[in-house]
Amino acid sequence: MNKILVVDDEERIVDITEKFLKMNGFDVVKAIGGEEAIRILSTDTQIDLMVLDMKMPKVNGLGVMQKKTELGKKFPVLLLTGSIDAEKYLEVLKDKGFTAEDILYKPIDLSVLLEKVKQKLNIA
Amino acid sequence: MKIRTKLYLSLSLTIILFGIIFVVYGFIQRESFVGLFINEAHEKEVIFDKILILKGAPLETFTFDYSYWDEMVNFIANENESWAKEMINTSVLTNYGINAIWLYKTDYSLLYSIDNLKDNGFKEVPLNKEIINSVFLHKQLCHFFLNTSKGLMEIRGATIHPTLDVERKTPSRGYIFAAKLWGKEYIDELSRLIGGTIQITNPEEKTVVSNQSLEKAIITFSRILTDWNETPLIRLNIRFESYGLKEFNHIFKQRFIIFILFAGSILVIILFIFTRWISMPLRKISFALNSKDPSYIASLKRHNDEFGDILLMIENFLKQEEILRKSEEQFRLVVEETVDYAIFMLDSDGRIVSWNKGAERIKGYRAGEIIGKHFSAFYTSEDIQRGKPEEELKKARVEGRCEDEGWRVRKDGSQFLANAIITALYDQAGNLRGFSKVTRDITKRKKSEDELYRLNRALKTISECNQTLVRATNESNLLHEICRNLVGVGGYRLAWVGFAEQNEKKIVRPVAQAGYEEGYLENLNFTWSDAELGHGPTGTSIRMGKICICKNVLTDPRFAPWRDEAIKRGYASSIALPMTAEGRTFGALNIYADELDAFDEQEVSMLEELTNDLAYGIFALRTHSEREQAQESLKKLHSAIEQTADIVVITNKEGVIEYVNPAFEKTTGYAKEIAIGQTPRIIKSGKHDQRFYEMLWKTILSGNVFRDTLINRRKNGEFYYAEKAITPIIDKEGNITHFVSTDKDITERKEIEKTQRLAQLGELVADMAHEVNNPLMIISGNAQLSLLDGTLNEEIKSNLKIIHEECNRAKDIIQRLLKFSRPSKGERKGTDINQSIESVTKLIEHQFSLSNVKIKKDLKYDLPAIVIDEKQMQEVFMNLLNNARDAMPEGGEIIINTSLDGEYCKIEMKDSGVGMDDKTLARVFEPFFTTKEKGTGLGLSVCFGIIKAHNGKIEFKSQLQKGTTAHIWLPIKAEGV
């Protein structure tokens, strides 16, 4: 079973995502905010995918990504954003292999999320 | 030796050669002739001898034959006379051609004789008995000649012997003699036989073969006839002419003469040629050169040979020589006749060798008196003591020339100032031949020179001062410069300019000076008041406006207050010249000289002129300076107006434009030439109502400044905001003459304000979006999760679906808001705009047709590809088309038109809808402004943002109930993309 780390500063969004992914048979680890995400990334070695909100207080999505790189984690990431500023992030993340396809705009269609997750995890 | 002599010599040699040839030829001819002659003579001699033998043969034969004959012997023995008479008779004489026969017995007695001689011939042989005896003593036969009384006789004798004794060995039986007389006939016959003449002479007389006889071809020779004793008896001289030789001689002579004539004529021809071609020209040349008269050779000029060339040279030479001669002659005359200069020659020791009239006039000596004397006679005794004459000669010898000006002495002892030049004269070999000395009396000239020098100095000063005046740009410099010129060029001791101060003290303030002053001006207070200190030249001249001259500082009472100081400084005389402008004397030019009465009439007149010029110059400079300042400030003002970014328009009272600045041209697009003469109505936008303009005119015509922000229109139709101030220009009388309008184009500021507003709005939207999207996500997420619950009834499901959809709509609105505020930069590439339009219309045509809206396209093909973000552009088109459709609820037609407009691609979308009023039109691009019931008010805002991001332009033209047209311009050449 694939383990997905869901990161957002809005607990309710994390909950919805967790509930939906679990319903679709994924193991989900929740992180409320960037700091918690970093902590989990440092301890949990079983994560296969991360759904990451970009705009968070204190440690934002880019900070988490930075940490992930530092920790040498290679698993894929889906970016979640409520702002058009995502394009700005894309400029920064382009060299990490990100494309516009890896960005999901809030509010998301859950079916689209599922599709993207499966795509990233290479599940038919 | 002269050429002519040589020619004659060679000619003579030729003649001699010819002569030798003639002589040799003649000699050879003569020799051969002599040879012939001798041959002929010899032949003749032989012939003669033979003739003599032949003619003597009968006598010999008779004597021989009758002397050995038996019958003869018998006769002698018998003395039978009858036989004798029968056998020896006259016919025998005739037969043998003999004249006498004598027969003797051995005792020499005559036995018989017979002759046919006339007048008793000889009975016996005319010889005595002893001689006959001696004749036959040793021989038997004899032959000899005898002169007889009958003439020359040839006699032959023989001893008589019997017939058988042919050899006459037996003793002689007797003697027989026969004789033949050589009479004239015989001699003539002989002559005839040999073809000449025979002369008989004494044997001693010899005939000489003379030249004459040789030339006449006369041959002579002789024969000696001997008597019984072999003694020469007579000589026969035989002479005859050889006709052959004579002819030969004659022909030879003829040929010789012809030869001589021929040779002679050749010589003559040569002589002629020599004379004609060489000797004569040479002689003429010689004559011409000797007499220097080219007329001798005039006739030879046309010769096209060396002489021709020589002649030309000679002619030139003669001409040159003539010129030279004339020039020498003239020169000589000039020298000799010159009376103003003493020109004479010195030998190398300085003794005078020639003397001209000038010398006589200037020095007073006659030629005879001075020639041979040393030239030091002209020097003063002081100069002679100093050795000046020798020094000058030495200098001339070393340097070639020595010029000196000094006093010289005349014969009468008077002195004169002389300019003397001694020039050393060398011959071609470089040997000193002597000196030429030219002396002028310059006493008078020196005096006039001094005068002239002063005049010149004054003129030069004036000239320099005038130049200074012309160049002067600054009053102080001008005054100083003039003073400097007066001292430096004019040679005055001091020059200064004083200005009259217009106050109570009436002080004269020195403002410029030059020359030797040493505090003179500082310590002495000049005034122009009518007091003692004002009665000096300076004060007087300023006060009276007249020139004031002080001829002698020492004696002039007016100079008393300054005399001591002036004398200390070497001022001897002075002049003060008033400086007057516009009838007012404002100062004086003061000049001091170190000589008494230094200012003569001419100089004063020139200085006066100078002072007037100077006064005028100062006046002009002051005027010029004021004018220049005014001009400068005008220029500044003009530059300011021309260069200011604000629009400046000047109109007359009626509002007709008289001036516009470049900012006007730049902002409005109207060129100055077009604007001037028009009224500001050309930029009226129509955005302001009549009342606005009435207010404007009212304000400015009442003399007040009008201020407001106006919307004006550029030539290209664009509007611009102008912050305007119109100021009336009022003249001295209080009348309004012009209006000045200054505009500030604040369109950009307005645009910036708008953009800033939009940017702020964008920030707000972005923040808001994030804040709103999170709750939306929660709402939408929960709804979606709930929908996954299979236990829910349909109604709830339906409600949840609505929640989900509305969340999506909200998301869409937010997305568009964001796009408007920050249009994202998508991928831009060269795009066929027609193609983009086609793909949009294809998508919506069907849907539009359902609403009765037709789309018509009038696309210009071959439009250049333009660089755009196609997706964004299609969004623009989509928005516009949707708006057009919405404007035509009853249906209608949309016409899409593309074209080229300068550097832009123009797209027009025209509908036949309800149209918009001006107020609506002004707000169409404002976000959230909408006329639609369900509109977000973001569509056109987004369009505006996108077109702006493409450096393009979008605007609407609309008329209510008629329709709206959207105009889009997109640059063909993308900039900054």
Interface residues (C-beta under 8 A of the other chain):
Chain A: E10 R12 I13 I16 T17 K19 F20 M23 K55 G82 S83 I84 D85 E87 Y105 K106 P107 I108 D109 L110 S111
Chain B: A766 A769 H770 E771 V772 N773 N774 L776 M777 I778 I779 S780 G781 N782 Q784 L785 L788 C807 N808 K811 Q815 L818 K819 R822 S824
